Amino acid sequence: MTTPTNTVTTYSAIGNREDLASIIYDISPMDTPFLSQAAKSRASAVYHECQTDALDAAGANRQIEGDDATANTFVATTRVGNYCQISSKTISVSGTQRAVNPAGRADELSYQLAKRGREIKRDMEFALTRSQGSSAGGTGTARSLASLESWLAMRLDLAGMGRCGLVGQGAVWYDGVRQVRWGEIKSGGASYGLVWSGRHGSVRCGSVRFGGAVLGTAGVVGSVRYG
């Protein structure tokens, strides 16, 4: 079947209006759970500091009636800090673009400001939750804040091995498949590779490769928790 001669169709007509919805769908994930839930404070210097303290371990506390009091050992507070990292996005919109009638937004500049603001928020979440150390920066070098991972202290209690110390950590591939974190554990003069994931996980020795070297032997030897 053919179209009758001189039939006007959408293929030949001039002036049909386009069907463009007056809405823009943002398909990017916008959740920033860590940044949104973290407490906020105002910094008045490039290096923002605070103090931490800890209570003595709980223990037996029995005193003799009428005995002279003796002052407890004084332990000073610990001073810690972090550098302020600068994040930015640059926007340039012509006056002509602001004067025309774009679909989905009333003003191009306002739209771009809102969009870039959301991008900076995601960049901040990325910086806070990745493996990133602090840096004072310098001429030609941007400052860097210490991320969450930099502040985590780990205490290891390995079954049958006593308490071991975490000596270092870096990015490796476990069994050549996924990226994890590793720390070198030393116990009784022997070195073991540590693989951990999540807040509570297992300590697995073996199949840990770093710089071409294989650390440790196979088998789960204990557990790990943040302390």
C-alpha positions as CSV (number, residue, x, y, z in Angstrom):
1,M,0.0,0.0,0.0
2,T,1.4,3.4,-0.9
3,T,0.5,6.9,0.3
4,P,-1.9,8.7,-2.0
5,T,-0.3,11.4,-4.2
6,N,0.0,14.9,-2.6
7,T,-0.8,13.7,0.9
8,V,0.8,15.9,3.5
9,T,2.8,13.9,6.0
10,T,5.0,14.7,9.0
11,Y,8.0,13.8,6.7
12,S,7.2,16.7,4.3
13,A,5.4,19.3,6.5
14,I,7.3,22.3,7.7
15,G,6.5,24.0,11.1
16,N,5.4,21.1,13.3
17,R,6.2,21.9,16.8
18,E,8.6,19.6,18.7
19,D,7.4,17.6,21.6
20,L,9.9,18.3,24.3
21,A,8.8,17.8,27.9
22,S,9.3,20.8,30.2
23,I,11.1,18.7,32.7
24,I,14.7,17.4,33.1
25,Y,15.1,14.0,34.8
26,D,18.2,13.7,37.0
27,I,19.3,10.1,36.7
28,S,22.4,10.4,38.9
29,P,22.4,9.0,42.5
30,M,22.2,11.9,45.0
31,D,22.5,10.1,48.4
32,T,25.4,11.3,50.5
33,P,24.7,9.4,53.8
34,F,28.0,10.1,55.5
35,L,28.1,13.8,54.7
36,S,24.4,14.3,55.5
37,Q,24.7,12.6,58.9
38,A,28.0,14.0,60.0
39,A,28.1,16.7,62.6
40,K,29.1,20.2,61.3
41,S,31.3,22.9,62.8
42,R,32.9,26.1,61.6
43,A,36.6,26.3,60.9
44,S,38.4,29.7,61.3
45,A,41.8,28.5,60.1
46,V,43.2,26.2,57.3
47,Y,44.1,23.6,59.9
48,H,41.1,22.8,62.2
49,E,41.9,21.1,65.5
50,C,40.1,19.6,68.4
51,Q,41.1,17.6,71.5
52,T,40.2,14.1,72.5
53,D,40.4,12.4,75.9
54,A,39.7,8.9,77.3
55,L,38.7,7.5,80.6
56,D,40.9,5.1,82.5
57,A,40.0,1.5,82.1
58,A,37.3,0.4,84.5
59,G,38.6,-1.7,87.4
60,A,38.4,-2.5,91.1
61,N,38.2,0.7,93.2
62,R,38.3,0.0,96.9
63,Q,39.8,2.5,99.3
64,I,40.7,2.2,103.0
65,E,38.6,4.2,105.3
66,G,40.4,7.3,106.6
67,D,43.4,6.8,104.3
68,D,45.3,9.7,102.8
69,A,44.2,10.5,99.3
70,T,46.8,10.2,96.5
71,A,46.5,12.1,93.2
72,N,45.9,9.9,90.2
73,T,48.3,10.0,87.3
74,F,47.7,13.0,85.1
75,V,47.2,12.3,81.4
76,A,47.0,15.2,79.0
77,T,44.4,15.5,76.3
78,T,45.4,14.6,72.7
79,R,45.3,17.3,70.1
80,V,44.2,16.2,66.6
81,G,43.3,18.1,63.5
82,N,42.5,18.1,59.8
83,Y,43.1,20.4,56.8
84,C,40.3,22.2,55.1
85,Q,40.0,21.0,51.5
86,I,38.8,23.3,48.8
87,S,36.3,22.0,46.2
88,S,34.9,24.1,43.4
89,K,32.9,24.0,40.1
90,T,33.1,26.8,37.5
91,I,30.0,27.9,35.6
92,S,29.9,30.1,32.5
93,V,26.6,31.0,30.8
94,S,26.2,33.6,28.1
95,G,23.6,36.4,28.4
96,T,22.0,35.2,25.2
97,Q,21.4,31.7,26.6
98,R,19.7,33.3,29.6
99,A,17.5,35.3,27.3
100,V,16.1,32.4,25.2
101,N,13.4,30.0,26.3
102,P,15.0,26.7,27.2
103,A,13.0,23.6,28.1
104,G,13.0,22.2,31.6
105,R,14.4,25.3,33.4
106,A,13.4,28.9,33.6
107,D,17.0,30.2,33.8
108,E,20.1,28.4,32.6
109,L,22.4,30.1,35.2
110,S,20.2,29.1,38.1
111,Y,19.9,25.6,36.8
112,Q,23.7,25.2,36.4
113,L,24.3,26.6,39.9
114,A,21.9,24.0,41.4
115,K,23.4,21.2,39.4
116,R,27.1,22.0,40.2
117,G,26.1,22.4,43.9
118,R,24.8,18.9,43.9
119,E,28.0,17.7,42.2
120,I,30.2,19.3,44.8
121,K,28.2,17.6,47.5
122,R,28.9,14.2,45.9
123,D,32.6,15.2,45.5
124,M,32.7,15.9,49.3
125,E,31.1,12.5,50.1
126,F,33.7,10.9,47.8
127,A,36.6,12.6,49.6
128,L,35.3,11.8,53.0
129,T,34.7,8.1,52.4
130,R,37.6,7.1,50.2
131,S,41.2,6.2,51.3
132,Q,42.8,9.7,51.4
133,G,45.5,11.1,53.7
134,S,45.8,14.7,54.8
135,S,48.2,17.2,53.2
136,A,49.0,20.8,54.0
137,G,49.4,21.5,50.3
138,G,51.6,24.3,49.1
139,T,52.3,26.6,46.1
140,G,50.8,24.8,43.1
141,T,49.5,21.9,45.3
142,A,46.0,21.6,46.7
143,R,45.3,20.8,50.3
144,S,43.8,17.4,51.1
145,L,41.7,16.4,54.1
146,A,42.1,13.2,55.9
147,S,39.2,10.9,55.1
148,L,37.1,8.7,57.4
149,E,39.4,5.7,56.7
150,S,42.4,7.7,57.9
151,W,40.9,8.1,61.4
152,L,40.0,4.4,61.9
153,A,42.0,2.6,64.5
154,M,41.9,-1.2,64.4
155,R,42.5,-3.6,67.2
156,L,43.2,-7.3,66.3
157,D,42.6,-10.3,68.5
158,L,43.7,-13.3,66.6
159,A,42.7,-16.7,68.0
160,G,45.7,-18.3,69.6
161,M,48.1,-15.5,68.7
162,G,47.4,-12.9,71.3
163,R,47.1,-9.2,70.3
164,C,48.9,-8.1,67.1
165,G,49.7,-4.7,65.7
166,L,48.6,-3.2,62.4
167,V,51.8,-2.0,60.7
168,G,50.5,-0.6,57.4
169,Q,47.8,-0.7,54.8
170,G,47.3,-0.2,51.1
171,A,45.2,-1.2,48.1
172,V,45.5,-4.7,46.7
173,W,43.4,-7.2,44.9
174,Y,42.2,-10.2,46.9
175,D,42.3,-13.4,44.8
176,G,42.6,-11.1,41.7
177,V,38.9,-10.2,41.8
178,R,38.0,-7.3,44.1
179,Q,39.8,-4.5,45.7
180,V,40.2,-4.7,49.5
181,R,42.4,-3.2,52.2
182,W,45.3,-5.0,53.8
183,G,47.4,-4.5,56.8
184,E,50.6,-6.3,57.8
185,I,50.2,-8.3,61.1
186,K,53.2,-9.3,63.0
187,S,53.0,-11.9,65.7
188,G,55.9,-13.9,67.2
189,G,58.2,-12.6,64.5
190,A,56.0,-13.9,61.7
191,S,54.2,-11.7,59.2
192,Y,50.7,-12.3,58.0
193,G,48.5,-10.6,55.5
194,L,45.2,-9.0,56.7
195,V,42.1,-8.8,54.6
196,W,39.1,-7.0,56.1
197,S,35.7,-5.7,55.0
198,G,33.0,-3.8,56.8
199,R,32.8,-2.8,60.5
200,H,33.1,-6.4,61.7
201,G,34.7,-9.0,59.5
202,S,37.1,-11.9,59.4
203,V,40.9,-11.7,59.3
204,R,42.1,-13.9,56.5
205,C,45.8,-14.8,56.0
206,G,46.8,-15.7,52.5
207,S,46.1,-14.9,48.9
208,V,47.1,-11.3,49.6
209,R,49.4,-9.8,47.0
210,F,51.2,-6.5,47.3
211,G,54.0,-5.4,45.0
212,G,54.3,-8.9,43.6
213,A,54.9,-10.5,47.0
214,V,52.4,-13.0,48.6
215,L,51.8,-12.3,52.3
216,G,50.8,-15.0,54.7
217,T,49.2,-18.4,54.4
218,A,45.6,-19.6,53.8
219,G,42.9,-19.8,56.4
220,V,40.8,-17.6,58.7
221,V,42.7,-17.0,61.9
222,G,40.5,-14.6,63.9
223,S,38.3,-11.5,63.8
224,V,38.8,-7.8,63.4
225,R,36.9,-4.9,64.9
226,Y,37.3,-1.2,65.1
227,G,38.6,-0.2,68.6
